[in-house]
Amino acid sequence: MAMLQWLLSGGIIVTLLLTVFFSYKSRRNADGRLRDLYAARTNICMGFMLVFMALIQMILFPGSSLRVIVGAVFLLLGLFNLFAGLKNHGLFRSPK
């Protein structure tokens, strides 16, 4: 159980750093296509981070109603961000 907690916590920290990095790159880039590509990568990383947070809420702590609801909301938001980011990444990565 402790190993799972360390893995999920490490995943949150890595995805948090990547989210900040890609968000910074997205906001500072003058090229619109690259800006959108970095924004899509930000969404992907944020989606993974929210999924990791949901897994921590649902797996590692005893289940109360509020904890399950918060975990489910994080999971749904994370999956939405992940799929939206993947869709946008595919659109902006393909040559026109």
Short mmCIF file of the C-alpha atoms (twelve columns), coordinates in Angstrom:
data_MODEL
# 
_entry.id   MODEL 
# 
loop_
_atom_site.group_PDB 
_atom_site.id 
_atom_site.type_symbol 
_atom_site.label_atom_id 
_atom_site.label_alt_id 
_atom_site.label_comp_id 
_atom_site.label_asym_id 
_atom_site.label_seq_id 
_atom_site.Cartn_x 
_atom_site.Cartn_y 
_atom_site.Cartn_z 
_atom_site.pdbx_PDB_model_num 
ATOM 1  C CA . MET A 1  0.000   0.000  0.000   1 
ATOM 2  C CA . ALA A 2  2.862   2.390  0.789   1 
ATOM 3  C CA . MET A 3  4.482   1.650  -2.589  1 
ATOM 4  C CA . LEU A 4  1.244   2.517  -4.379  1 
ATOM 5  C CA . GLN A 5  1.013   5.755  -2.426  1 
ATOM 6  C CA . TRP A 6  4.574   6.682  -3.421  1 
ATOM 7  C CA . LEU A 7  3.935   5.843  -7.087  1 
ATOM 8  C CA . LEU A 8  0.737   7.880  -7.251  1 
ATOM 9  C CA . SER A 9  2.317   10.785 -5.376  1 
ATOM 10 C CA . GLY A 10 5.301   10.708 -7.724  1 
ATOM 11 C CA . GLY A 11 2.946   10.630 -10.690 1 
ATOM 12 C CA . ILE A 12 1.137   13.696 -9.367  1 
ATOM 13 C CA . ILE A 13 4.382   15.605 -8.880  1 
ATOM 14 C CA . VAL A 14 5.734   14.709 -12.335 1 
ATOM 15 C CA . THR A 15 2.487   15.591 -14.097 1 
ATOM 16 C CA . LEU A 16 2.215   18.810 -12.083 1 
ATOM 17 C CA . LEU A 17 5.687   19.878 -13.238 1 
ATOM 18 C CA . LEU A 18 4.891   18.958 -16.836 1 
ATOM 19 C CA . THR A 19 1.598   20.865 -16.656 1 
ATOM 20 C CA . VAL A 20 3.377   24.000 -15.456 1 
ATOM 21 C CA . PHE A 21 6.103   23.598 -18.092 1 
ATOM 22 C CA . PHE A 22 3.701   23.139 -21.026 1 
ATOM 23 C CA . SER A 23 1.428   25.906 -19.770 1 
ATOM 24 C CA . TYR A 24 4.385   28.278 -19.641 1 
ATOM 25 C CA . LYS A 25 5.500   27.233 -23.139 1 
ATOM 26 C CA . SER A 26 1.939   27.668 -24.415 1 
ATOM 27 C CA . ARG A 27 1.572   31.180 -23.036 1 
ATOM 28 C CA . ARG A 28 5.003   32.393 -24.202 1 
ATOM 29 C CA . ASN A 29 4.960   31.030 -27.757 1 
ATOM 30 C CA . ALA A 30 4.130   33.462 -30.564 1 
ATOM 31 C CA . ASP A 31 3.277   30.759 -33.121 1 
ATOM 32 C CA . GLY A 32 -0.415  29.921 -32.804 1 
ATOM 33 C CA . ARG A 33 -0.020  26.314 -33.904 1 
ATOM 34 C CA . LEU A 34 2.704   25.575 -31.346 1 
ATOM 35 C CA . ARG A 35 0.734   27.435 -28.683 1 
ATOM 36 C CA . ASP A 36 -2.254  25.172 -29.299 1 
ATOM 37 C CA . LEU A 37 -0.041  22.084 -29.331 1 
ATOM 38 C CA . TYR A 38 1.448   23.000 -25.939 1 
ATOM 39 C CA . ALA A 39 -2.033  23.757 -24.591 1 
ATOM 40 C CA . ALA A 40 -3.122  20.265 -25.665 1 
ATOM 41 C CA . ARG A 41 -0.117  18.775 -23.863 1 
ATOM 42 C CA . THR A 42 -1.066  20.818 -20.789 1 
ATOM 43 C CA . ASN A 43 -4.542  19.263 -20.880 1 
ATOM 44 C CA . ILE A 44 -3.112  15.762 -21.223 1 
ATOM 45 C CA . CYS A 45 -0.798  16.213 -18.230 1 
ATOM 46 C CA . MET A 46 -3.553  17.816 -16.174 1 
ATOM 47 C CA . GLY A 47 -5.864  14.933 -17.035 1 
ATOM 48 C CA . PHE A 48 -3.340  12.377 -15.814 1 
ATOM 49 C CA . MET A 49 -2.756  14.416 -12.659 1 
ATOM 50 C CA . LEU A 50 -6.484  14.490 -11.848 1 
ATOM 51 C CA . VAL A 51 -6.788  10.755 -12.494 1 
ATOM 52 C CA . PHE A 52 -3.883  10.104 -10.103 1 
ATOM 53 C CA . MET A 53 -5.552  12.314 -7.490  1 
ATOM 54 C CA . ALA A 54 -8.821  10.429 -7.930  1 
ATOM 55 C CA . LEU A 55 -7.046  7.098  -7.501  1 
ATOM 56 C CA . ILE A 56 -5.456  8.310  -4.272  1 
ATOM 57 C CA . GLN A 57 -8.860  9.417  -2.986  1 
ATOM 58 C CA . MET A 58 -10.611 6.184  -3.925  1 
ATOM 59 C CA . ILE A 59 -7.973  3.539  -3.187  1 
ATOM 60 C CA . LEU A 60 -5.736  4.671  -0.370  1 
ATOM 61 C CA . PHE A 61 -8.207  6.124  2.124   1 
ATOM 62 C CA . PRO A 62 -11.229 4.572  3.811   1 
ATOM 63 C CA . GLY A 63 -14.367 5.210  1.820   1 
ATOM 64 C CA . SER A 64 -16.736 7.880  2.997   1 
ATOM 65 C CA . SER A 65 -19.479 9.271  0.798   1 
ATOM 66 C CA . LEU A 66 -17.788 12.643 0.379   1 
ATOM 67 C CA . ARG A 67 -14.423 11.072 -0.489  1 
ATOM 68 C CA . VAL A 68 -16.013 8.841  -3.139  1 
ATOM 69 C CA . ILE A 69 -17.885 11.789 -4.660  1 
ATOM 70 C CA . VAL A 70 -14.755 13.959 -4.772  1 
ATOM 71 C CA . GLY A 71 -12.779 11.078 -6.272  1 
ATOM 72 C CA . ALA A 72 -15.449 10.490 -8.912  1 
ATOM 73 C CA . VAL A 73 -15.508 14.188 -9.845  1 
ATOM 74 C CA . PHE A 74 -11.699 14.239 -10.141 1 
ATOM 75 C CA . LEU A 75 -11.815 11.089 -12.252 1 
ATOM 76 C CA . LEU A 76 -14.426 12.495 -14.629 1 
ATOM 77 C CA . LEU A 77 -12.635 15.837 -14.970 1 
ATOM 78 C CA . GLY A 78 -9.336  14.058 -15.508 1 
ATOM 79 C CA . LEU A 79 -10.714 11.781 -18.205 1 
ATOM 80 C CA . PHE A 80 -12.385 14.714 -19.935 1 
ATOM 81 C CA . ASN A 81 -9.119  16.704 -19.933 1 
ATOM 82 C CA . LEU A 82 -7.175  13.672 -21.095 1 
ATOM 83 C CA . PHE A 83 -9.430  12.891 -24.048 1 
ATOM 84 C CA . ALA A 84 -9.830  16.559 -25.051 1 
ATOM 85 C CA . GLY A 85 -6.049  17.001 -24.917 1 
ATOM 86 C CA . LEU A 86 -5.436  13.871 -26.974 1 
ATOM 87 C CA . LYS A 87 -7.993  14.955 -29.579 1 
ATOM 88 C CA . ASN A 88 -6.533  18.454 -29.834 1 
ATOM 89 C CA . HIS A 89 -2.984  17.126 -29.894 1 
ATOM 90 C CA . GLY A 90 -3.862  14.939 -32.859 1 
ATOM 91 C CA . LEU A 91 -5.478  17.876 -34.664 1 
ATOM 92 C CA . PHE A 92 -2.627  20.305 -34.138 1 
ATOM 93 C CA . ARG A 93 0.124   17.783 -34.761 1 
ATOM 94 C CA . SER A 94 -1.121  16.703 -38.179 1 
ATOM 95 C CA . PRO A 95 0.270   18.719 -41.095 1 
ATOM 96 C CA . LYS A 96 -2.104  20.971 -42.987 1 
# 
